[in-house]
């Protein structure tokens, strides 16, 4: 059995085990429900336009404002329509607006005259969207890399703790074990994110957010390769951290550098997303580029060549971390007599597999 075949075998085993894990399945369902609720419910809960009863003469401005206009014979019929609950408001002679218990803001604004407005930057991103998008990108990458990365580390440590690893390395190369776990984790993580993205896109279409979807499409398109390669980088670190631990209780201690590598970029992108210089730097750093570069593309701050350069840097960094993680993994996997230090694993790599 060569390394490629062994890697595929290990990856298939990891995926089958995870797909039978109820925690993973319920967690995926939970995220799907959040994506659906976050995109479908806000437009539905906001309600439709106000319905207004008016005479024919006053209907024009209200229709132009997008309100649901019902033409009635006279002011008395308009008032009765409000009392019967057939409409939200009525416009009668005066003009005067009638409503039952709440001022109909949309109707008042439609009847009010306002000066023309000229937008000097019509393509500017809505402030609310500009706040939410960096948080969503960073949150997705943070949660996914933490969740699946920790599961990789726990799987490695469990195999050491139960001594199953001694049987595994007798059948497949050690690097195939590492590669299989990383590949399986990346496939599962990408599949989960893809499902969430599909649900979110459908929800945007149902919620009539097509304009936002058009703005997000290029950034999402770049987020996919950045996410996959960035996850591979972190997965190699998580696997190496799991190999250094000898018990599940030790994972938290040995994985602190990995958790910092995930958490610090998350908070940096969230709090510095309006700082052009900081975001430019973050978009080229391997640990933060998976979220920072797609965000800069969304806001239009990145030149067309920048994502390609950033992606090349991320690929080179991922390759380097895979090589380093494999060395640590090989040097600590069969050491089951206590927690292994990083120096020991690096300097005294065992010739196994």
C-alpha positions as CSV (number, residue, x, y, z in Angstrom):
1,X,0.0,0.0,0.0
2,X,1.5,3.3,-1.1
3,X,1.2,6.6,0.7
4,X,-1.7,7.9,-1.5
5,X,-3.7,4.8,-1.0
6,X,-3.1,4.8,2.7
7,X,-4.0,8.5,2.9
8,X,-7.3,7.9,1.2
9,X,-8.1,4.9,3.5
10,X,-7.4,7.0,6.6
11,X,-9.5,9.9,5.3
12,X,-12.4,7.6,4.4
13,X,-12.3,6.1,7.9
14,X,-12.3,9.5,9.6
15,X,-15.2,10.7,7.5
16,X,-17.3,7.6,8.2
17,X,-16.7,8.0,11.9
18,X,-17.6,11.7,11.9
19,X,-20.7,11.1,9.9
20,X,-22.0,8.7,12.5
21,X,-21.2,11.2,15.3
22,X,-24.5,12.7,16.5
23,X,-22.8,15.8,17.9
24,X,-21.4,16.6,14.5
25,X,-24.7,16.0,12.8
26,X,-26.7,18.1,15.3
27,X,-24.1,20.8,15.2
28,X,-24.3,21.0,11.4
29,X,-28.1,21.1,11.6
30,X,-27.9,23.9,14.2
31,X,-25.7,26.1,11.9
32,X,-28.0,25.4,9.0
33,X,-31.0,26.6,11.1
34,X,-29.1,29.8,12.1
35,X,-28.2,30.5,8.4
36,X,-31.8,30.0,7.4
37,X,-33.2,32.1,10.3
38,X,-30.6,34.9,9.8
39,X,-31.5,35.4,6.1
40,X,-35.2,34.6,5.9
41,X,-36.7,35.9,9.2
42,X,-35.6,39.6,9.2
43,X,-37.5,40.5,6.0
44,X,-40.5,38.5,7.1
45,X,-40.6,40.0,10.5
46,X,-40.2,43.5,9.2
47,X,-43.6,43.1,7.5
48,X,-44.7,44.5,4.1
49,X,-45.5,48.1,3.2
50,X,-48.4,49.9,4.9
51,X,-51.8,49.5,3.3
52,X,-53.6,52.9,2.9
53,X,-57.2,53.8,2.1
54,X,-57.4,57.1,0.1
55,X,-59.6,58.7,-2.5
56,X,-58.4,58.6,-6.1
57,X,-56.9,62.1,-6.0
58,X,-54.4,61.3,-3.2
59,X,-53.4,57.9,-4.5
60,X,-50.5,58.9,-6.8
61,X,-47.8,59.9,-4.2
62,X,-48.5,56.9,-2.0
63,X,-48.3,54.5,-4.9
64,X,-45.0,56.1,-5.9
65,X,-43.7,55.4,-2.4
66,X,-44.4,51.7,-2.8
67,X,-47.4,51.6,-0.4
68,X,-50.4,49.3,-0.8
69,X,-53.1,51.7,-1.8
70,X,-56.8,51.0,-1.7
71,X,-59.0,53.6,-3.4
72,X,-62.3,54.3,-1.6
73,X,-65.3,56.5,-2.4
74,X,-64.9,59.2,0.3
75,X,-63.3,60.1,3.7
76,X,-66.0,58.3,5.6
77,X,-65.2,55.0,3.8
78,X,-61.5,55.6,4.4
79,X,-62.0,56.0,8.1
80,X,-64.3,52.9,8.3
81,X,-61.6,50.8,6.5
82,X,-59.2,51.7,9.3
83,X,-61.7,50.9,12.0
84,X,-62.5,47.6,10.4
85,X,-58.8,46.7,10.2
86,X,-58.8,46.4,6.5
87,X,-56.0,48.9,6.1
88,X,-53.2,50.3,8.4
89,X,-54.0,53.9,7.7
90,X,-56.1,56.4,5.8
91,X,-55.5,59.8,4.2
92,X,-58.5,62.1,4.3
93,X,-59.1,65.7,3.5
94,X,-56.8,68.2,5.0
95,X,-54.7,66.2,4.3
96,X,-54.9,64.3,7.5
97,X,-53.7,60.7,8.3
98,X,-55.9,58.4,10.3
99,X,-54.6,55.3,12.2
100,X,-55.8,53.2,15.1
101,X,-53.0,53.2,17.7
102,X,-49.6,53.8,16.0
103,X,-48.4,56.6,13.8
104,X,-47.9,55.2,10.2
105,X,-44.4,56.5,9.6
106,X,-44.2,55.3,5.9
107,X,-47.4,57.1,5.1
108,X,-46.3,60.3,6.7
109,X,-43.0,60.2,4.9
110,X,-44.7,59.6,1.6
111,X,-46.8,62.7,2.1
112,X,-43.9,64.8,3.2
113,X,-41.9,66.9,0.8
114,X,-38.1,66.6,1.0
115,X,-35.3,68.1,-0.9
116,X,-33.5,66.0,-3.6
117,X,-30.5,64.0,-2.4
118,X,-27.4,63.4,-4.4
119,X,-25.1,60.6,-3.3
120,X,-21.4,61.5,-3.9
121,X,-20.5,57.8,-3.3
122,X,-23.4,55.8,-4.6
123,X,-21.4,52.5,-4.5
124,X,-20.5,52.8,-0.9
125,X,-21.2,49.7,1.3
126,X,-24.1,50.1,3.7
127,X,-22.7,50.7,7.2
128,X,-24.7,47.8,8.8
129,X,-23.5,45.4,6.1
130,X,-19.9,46.7,6.4
131,X,-20.1,45.8,10.1
132,X,-21.7,42.4,9.7
133,X,-19.6,41.0,6.8
134,X,-16.2,41.0,8.5
135,X,-17.8,39.4,11.6
136,X,-19.4,36.7,9.5
137,X,-16.2,35.9,7.5
138,X,-14.1,35.8,10.7
139,X,-16.7,33.9,12.7
140,X,-17.1,31.2,10.1
141,X,-13.3,30.6,9.8
142,X,-12.8,30.8,13.5
143,X,-15.5,28.4,14.5
144,X,-14.8,25.9,11.8
145,X,-11.0,25.8,12.3
146,X,-11.5,25.6,16.1
147,X,-14.2,22.9,15.9
148,X,-12.6,20.6,13.3
149,X,-9.1,21.3,14.4
150,X,-9.8,20.3,17.9
151,X,-11.5,17.1,16.7
152,X,-8.4,16.2,14.7
153,X,-6.2,16.7,17.8
154,X,-8.6,14.7,20.0
155,X,-8.6,11.8,17.4
156,X,-4.8,11.7,17.4
157,X,-4.6,11.8,21.2
158,X,-7.3,9.1,21.5
159,X,-5.3,6.8,19.2
160,X,-2.2,7.3,21.3
161,X,-4.0,6.9,24.6
162,X,-5.6,3.6,23.5
163,X,-2.4,2.4,21.9
164,X,-4.3,1.9,18.6
165,X,-1.7,4.0,16.9
166,X,0.9,1.2,17.4
167,X,-1.3,-1.0,15.2
168,X,-2.0,1.7,12.7
169,X,1.6,2.6,12.1
170,X,2.4,-1.1,11.4
171,X,-0.1,-1.0,8.5
172,X,0.2,2.5,7.0
173,X,3.0,5.1,6.9
174,X,2.9,7.7,9.7
175,X,2.6,10.6,7.2
176,X,-0.4,8.9,5.6
177,X,-2.1,9.0,9.0
178,X,-1.4,12.8,9.3
179,X,-2.4,13.5,5.7
180,X,-5.6,11.4,6.0
181,X,-6.8,13.2,9.1
182,X,-6.0,16.6,7.5
183,X,-7.8,15.7,4.2
184,X,-10.8,14.3,6.1
185,X,-11.1,17.4,8.3
186,X,-10.8,19.7,5.3
187,X,-13.5,17.8,3.3
188,X,-15.9,17.8,6.3
189,X,-15.3,21.5,7.1
190,X,-15.7,22.5,3.5
191,X,-18.8,20.4,3.1
192,X,-20.4,22.0,6.2
193,X,-19.5,25.5,5.0
194,X,-20.9,24.7,1.5
195,X,-24.2,23.5,3.0
196,X,-24.4,26.6,5.2
197,X,-23.6,28.9,2.2
198,X,-26.3,27.2,0.0
199,X,-28.9,27.7,2.8
200,X,-27.9,31.3,3.2
201,X,-28.1,32.0,-0.5
202,X,-31.5,30.4,-0.7
203,X,-32.6,32.4,2.3
204,X,-31.3,35.7,0.7
205,X,-33.4,35.0,-2.4
206,X,-36.5,34.2,-0.3
207,X,-35.9,37.3,1.8
208,X,-35.4,39.4,-1.4
209,X,-31.8,40.3,-0.6
210,X,-30.6,39.8,-4.1
211,X,-28.6,43.1,-4.0
212,X,-26.6,42.0,-1.0
213,X,-26.0,38.6,-2.7
214,X,-24.6,40.3,-5.7
215,X,-22.2,42.3,-3.6
216,X,-21.0,39.3,-1.6
217,X,-20.6,36.9,-4.5
218,X,-17.0,37.9,-5.5
219,X,-15.8,37.9,-1.8
220,X,-17.4,34.4,-1.2
221,X,-15.8,33.1,-4.4
222,X,-12.3,34.1,-3.0
223,X,-13.2,33.0,0.5
224,X,-13.5,29.4,-0.6
225,X,-9.8,28.7,-1.7
226,X,-8.5,30.9,1.2
227,X,-10.6,28.9,3.6
228,X,-9.5,25.5,2.4
229,X,-5.8,26.3,2.3
230,X,-5.9,28.2,5.6
231,X,-7.7,25.2,7.2
232,X,-5.1,22.8,5.9
233,X,-2.4,25.0,7.6
234,X,-4.2,25.0,10.9
235,X,-5.2,21.3,10.7
236,X,-1.5,20.4,10.5
237,X,-0.8,22.4,13.6
238,X,-3.8,20.8,15.4
239,X,-2.6,17.3,14.5
240,X,0.9,18.0,15.7
241,X,-0.5,19.4,19.0
242,X,-2.6,16.2,19.4
243,X,0.5,14.0,18.9
244,X,2.4,15.9,21.6
245,X,-0.4,15.2,24.1
246,X,-0.7,11.7,25.8
247,X,-4.1,12.3,27.3
248,X,-7.2,14.2,26.3
249,X,-6.7,16.4,29.4
250,X,-3.3,17.6,28.0
251,X,-4.7,18.9,24.7
252,X,-5.7,22.3,26.1
253,X,-2.1,22.9,27.3
254,X,-0.2,21.8,24.2
255,X,-2.7,23.5,21.8
256,X,-2.4,27.0,23.2
257,X,-0.2,28.3,20.4
258,X,-2.6,26.9,17.8
259,X,-5.6,28.5,19.6
260,X,-3.8,31.9,19.7
261,X,-3.0,31.5,16.0
262,X,-6.8,31.3,15.4
263,X,-8.1,33.7,18.0
264,X,-5.8,36.7,17.4
265,X,-6.5,37.0,13.7
266,X,-10.2,36.7,14.5
267,X,-10.2,39.7,16.8
268,X,-7.8,41.6,14.6
269,X,-10.1,41.4,11.6
270,X,-13.2,42.3,13.8
271,X,-11.7,45.3,15.5
272,X,-9.4,46.6,12.7
273,X,-11.6,46.1,9.7
274,X,-11.9,49.9,9.2
275,X,-8.1,50.5,9.3
276,X,-6.8,50.3,5.8
277,X,-3.2,49.8,6.7
278,X,-3.9,47.1,9.3
279,X,-6.2,45.3,6.9
280,X,-3.6,45.4,4.1
281,X,-1.1,43.8,6.4
282,X,-3.5,41.2,7.7
283,X,-4.5,40.2,4.2
284,X,-1.0,38.9,3.5
285,X,-0.4,37.2,6.9
286,X,-1.1,33.4,6.5
287,X,-3.2,33.2,9.7
288,X,-5.5,36.2,8.9
289,X,-5.5,36.3,5.1
290,X,-8.4,33.8,4.8
291,X,-10.7,36.4,6.3
292,X,-8.9,39.7,5.7
293,X,-8.4,39.4,1.9
294,X,-12.0,38.4,1.0
295,X,-13.2,41.3,3.2
296,X,-11.0,43.8,1.3
297,X,-12.3,42.4,-2.0
298,X,-15.9,43.0,-0.7
299,X,-15.2,46.6,0.3
300,X,-13.3,47.2,-3.0
301,X,-10.0,48.1,-1.2
302,X,-7.9,45.4,-2.9
303,X,-6.4,45.6,-6.3
304,X,-7.0,42.7,-8.8
305,X,-3.6,41.2,-8.3
306,X,-3.5,41.2,-4.5
307,X,-5.6,38.1,-3.8
308,X,-3.4,36.0,-6.1
309,X,-0.2,37.1,-4.3
310,X,-1.8,36.6,-0.9
311,X,-3.0,33.1,-2.0
312,X,0.4,32.1,-3.1
313,X,1.9,33.2,0.2
314,X,-0.8,31.2,2.0
315,X,-0.1,28.1,-0.1
316,X,3.7,28.3,0.6
317,X,3.0,28.8,4.3
318,X,0.6,25.9,4.4
319,X,3.2,23.7,2.7
320,X,5.8,24.7,5.2
321,X,3.5,24.1,8.2
322,X,2.6,20.7,6.7
323,X,6.2,19.7,6.6
324,X,6.9,21.0,10.1
325,X,3.7,19.4,11.4
326,X,4.6,16.1,9.9
327,X,8.0,16.1,11.5
328,X,6.6,16.9,15.0
329,X,3.8,14.3,14.4
330,X,6.4,11.6,13.5
331,X,8.6,12.5,16.4
332,X,5.9,12.3,19.1
333,X,3.2,9.9,17.8
334,X,4.7,6.7,19.4
335,X,5.8,8.4,22.6
336,X,3.1,7.3,25.0
337,X,5.0,7.7,28.3
338,X,3.9,11.3,29.0
339,X,3.5,14.6,27.2
340,X,6.2,15.2,24.6
341,X,7.9,18.5,24.3
342,X,8.1,20.3,21.0
343,X,11.9,20.3,21.1
344,X,12.1,16.5,21.7
345,X,9.6,15.8,18.9
346,X,11.5,18.0,16.5
347,X,15.0,16.8,17.3
348,X,14.4,13.2,17.9
349,X,12.1,12.2,15.1
350,X,11.7,8.5,15.1
351,X,12.1,6.5,11.9
352,X,8.7,4.8,11.8
353,X,6.3,4.1,9.0
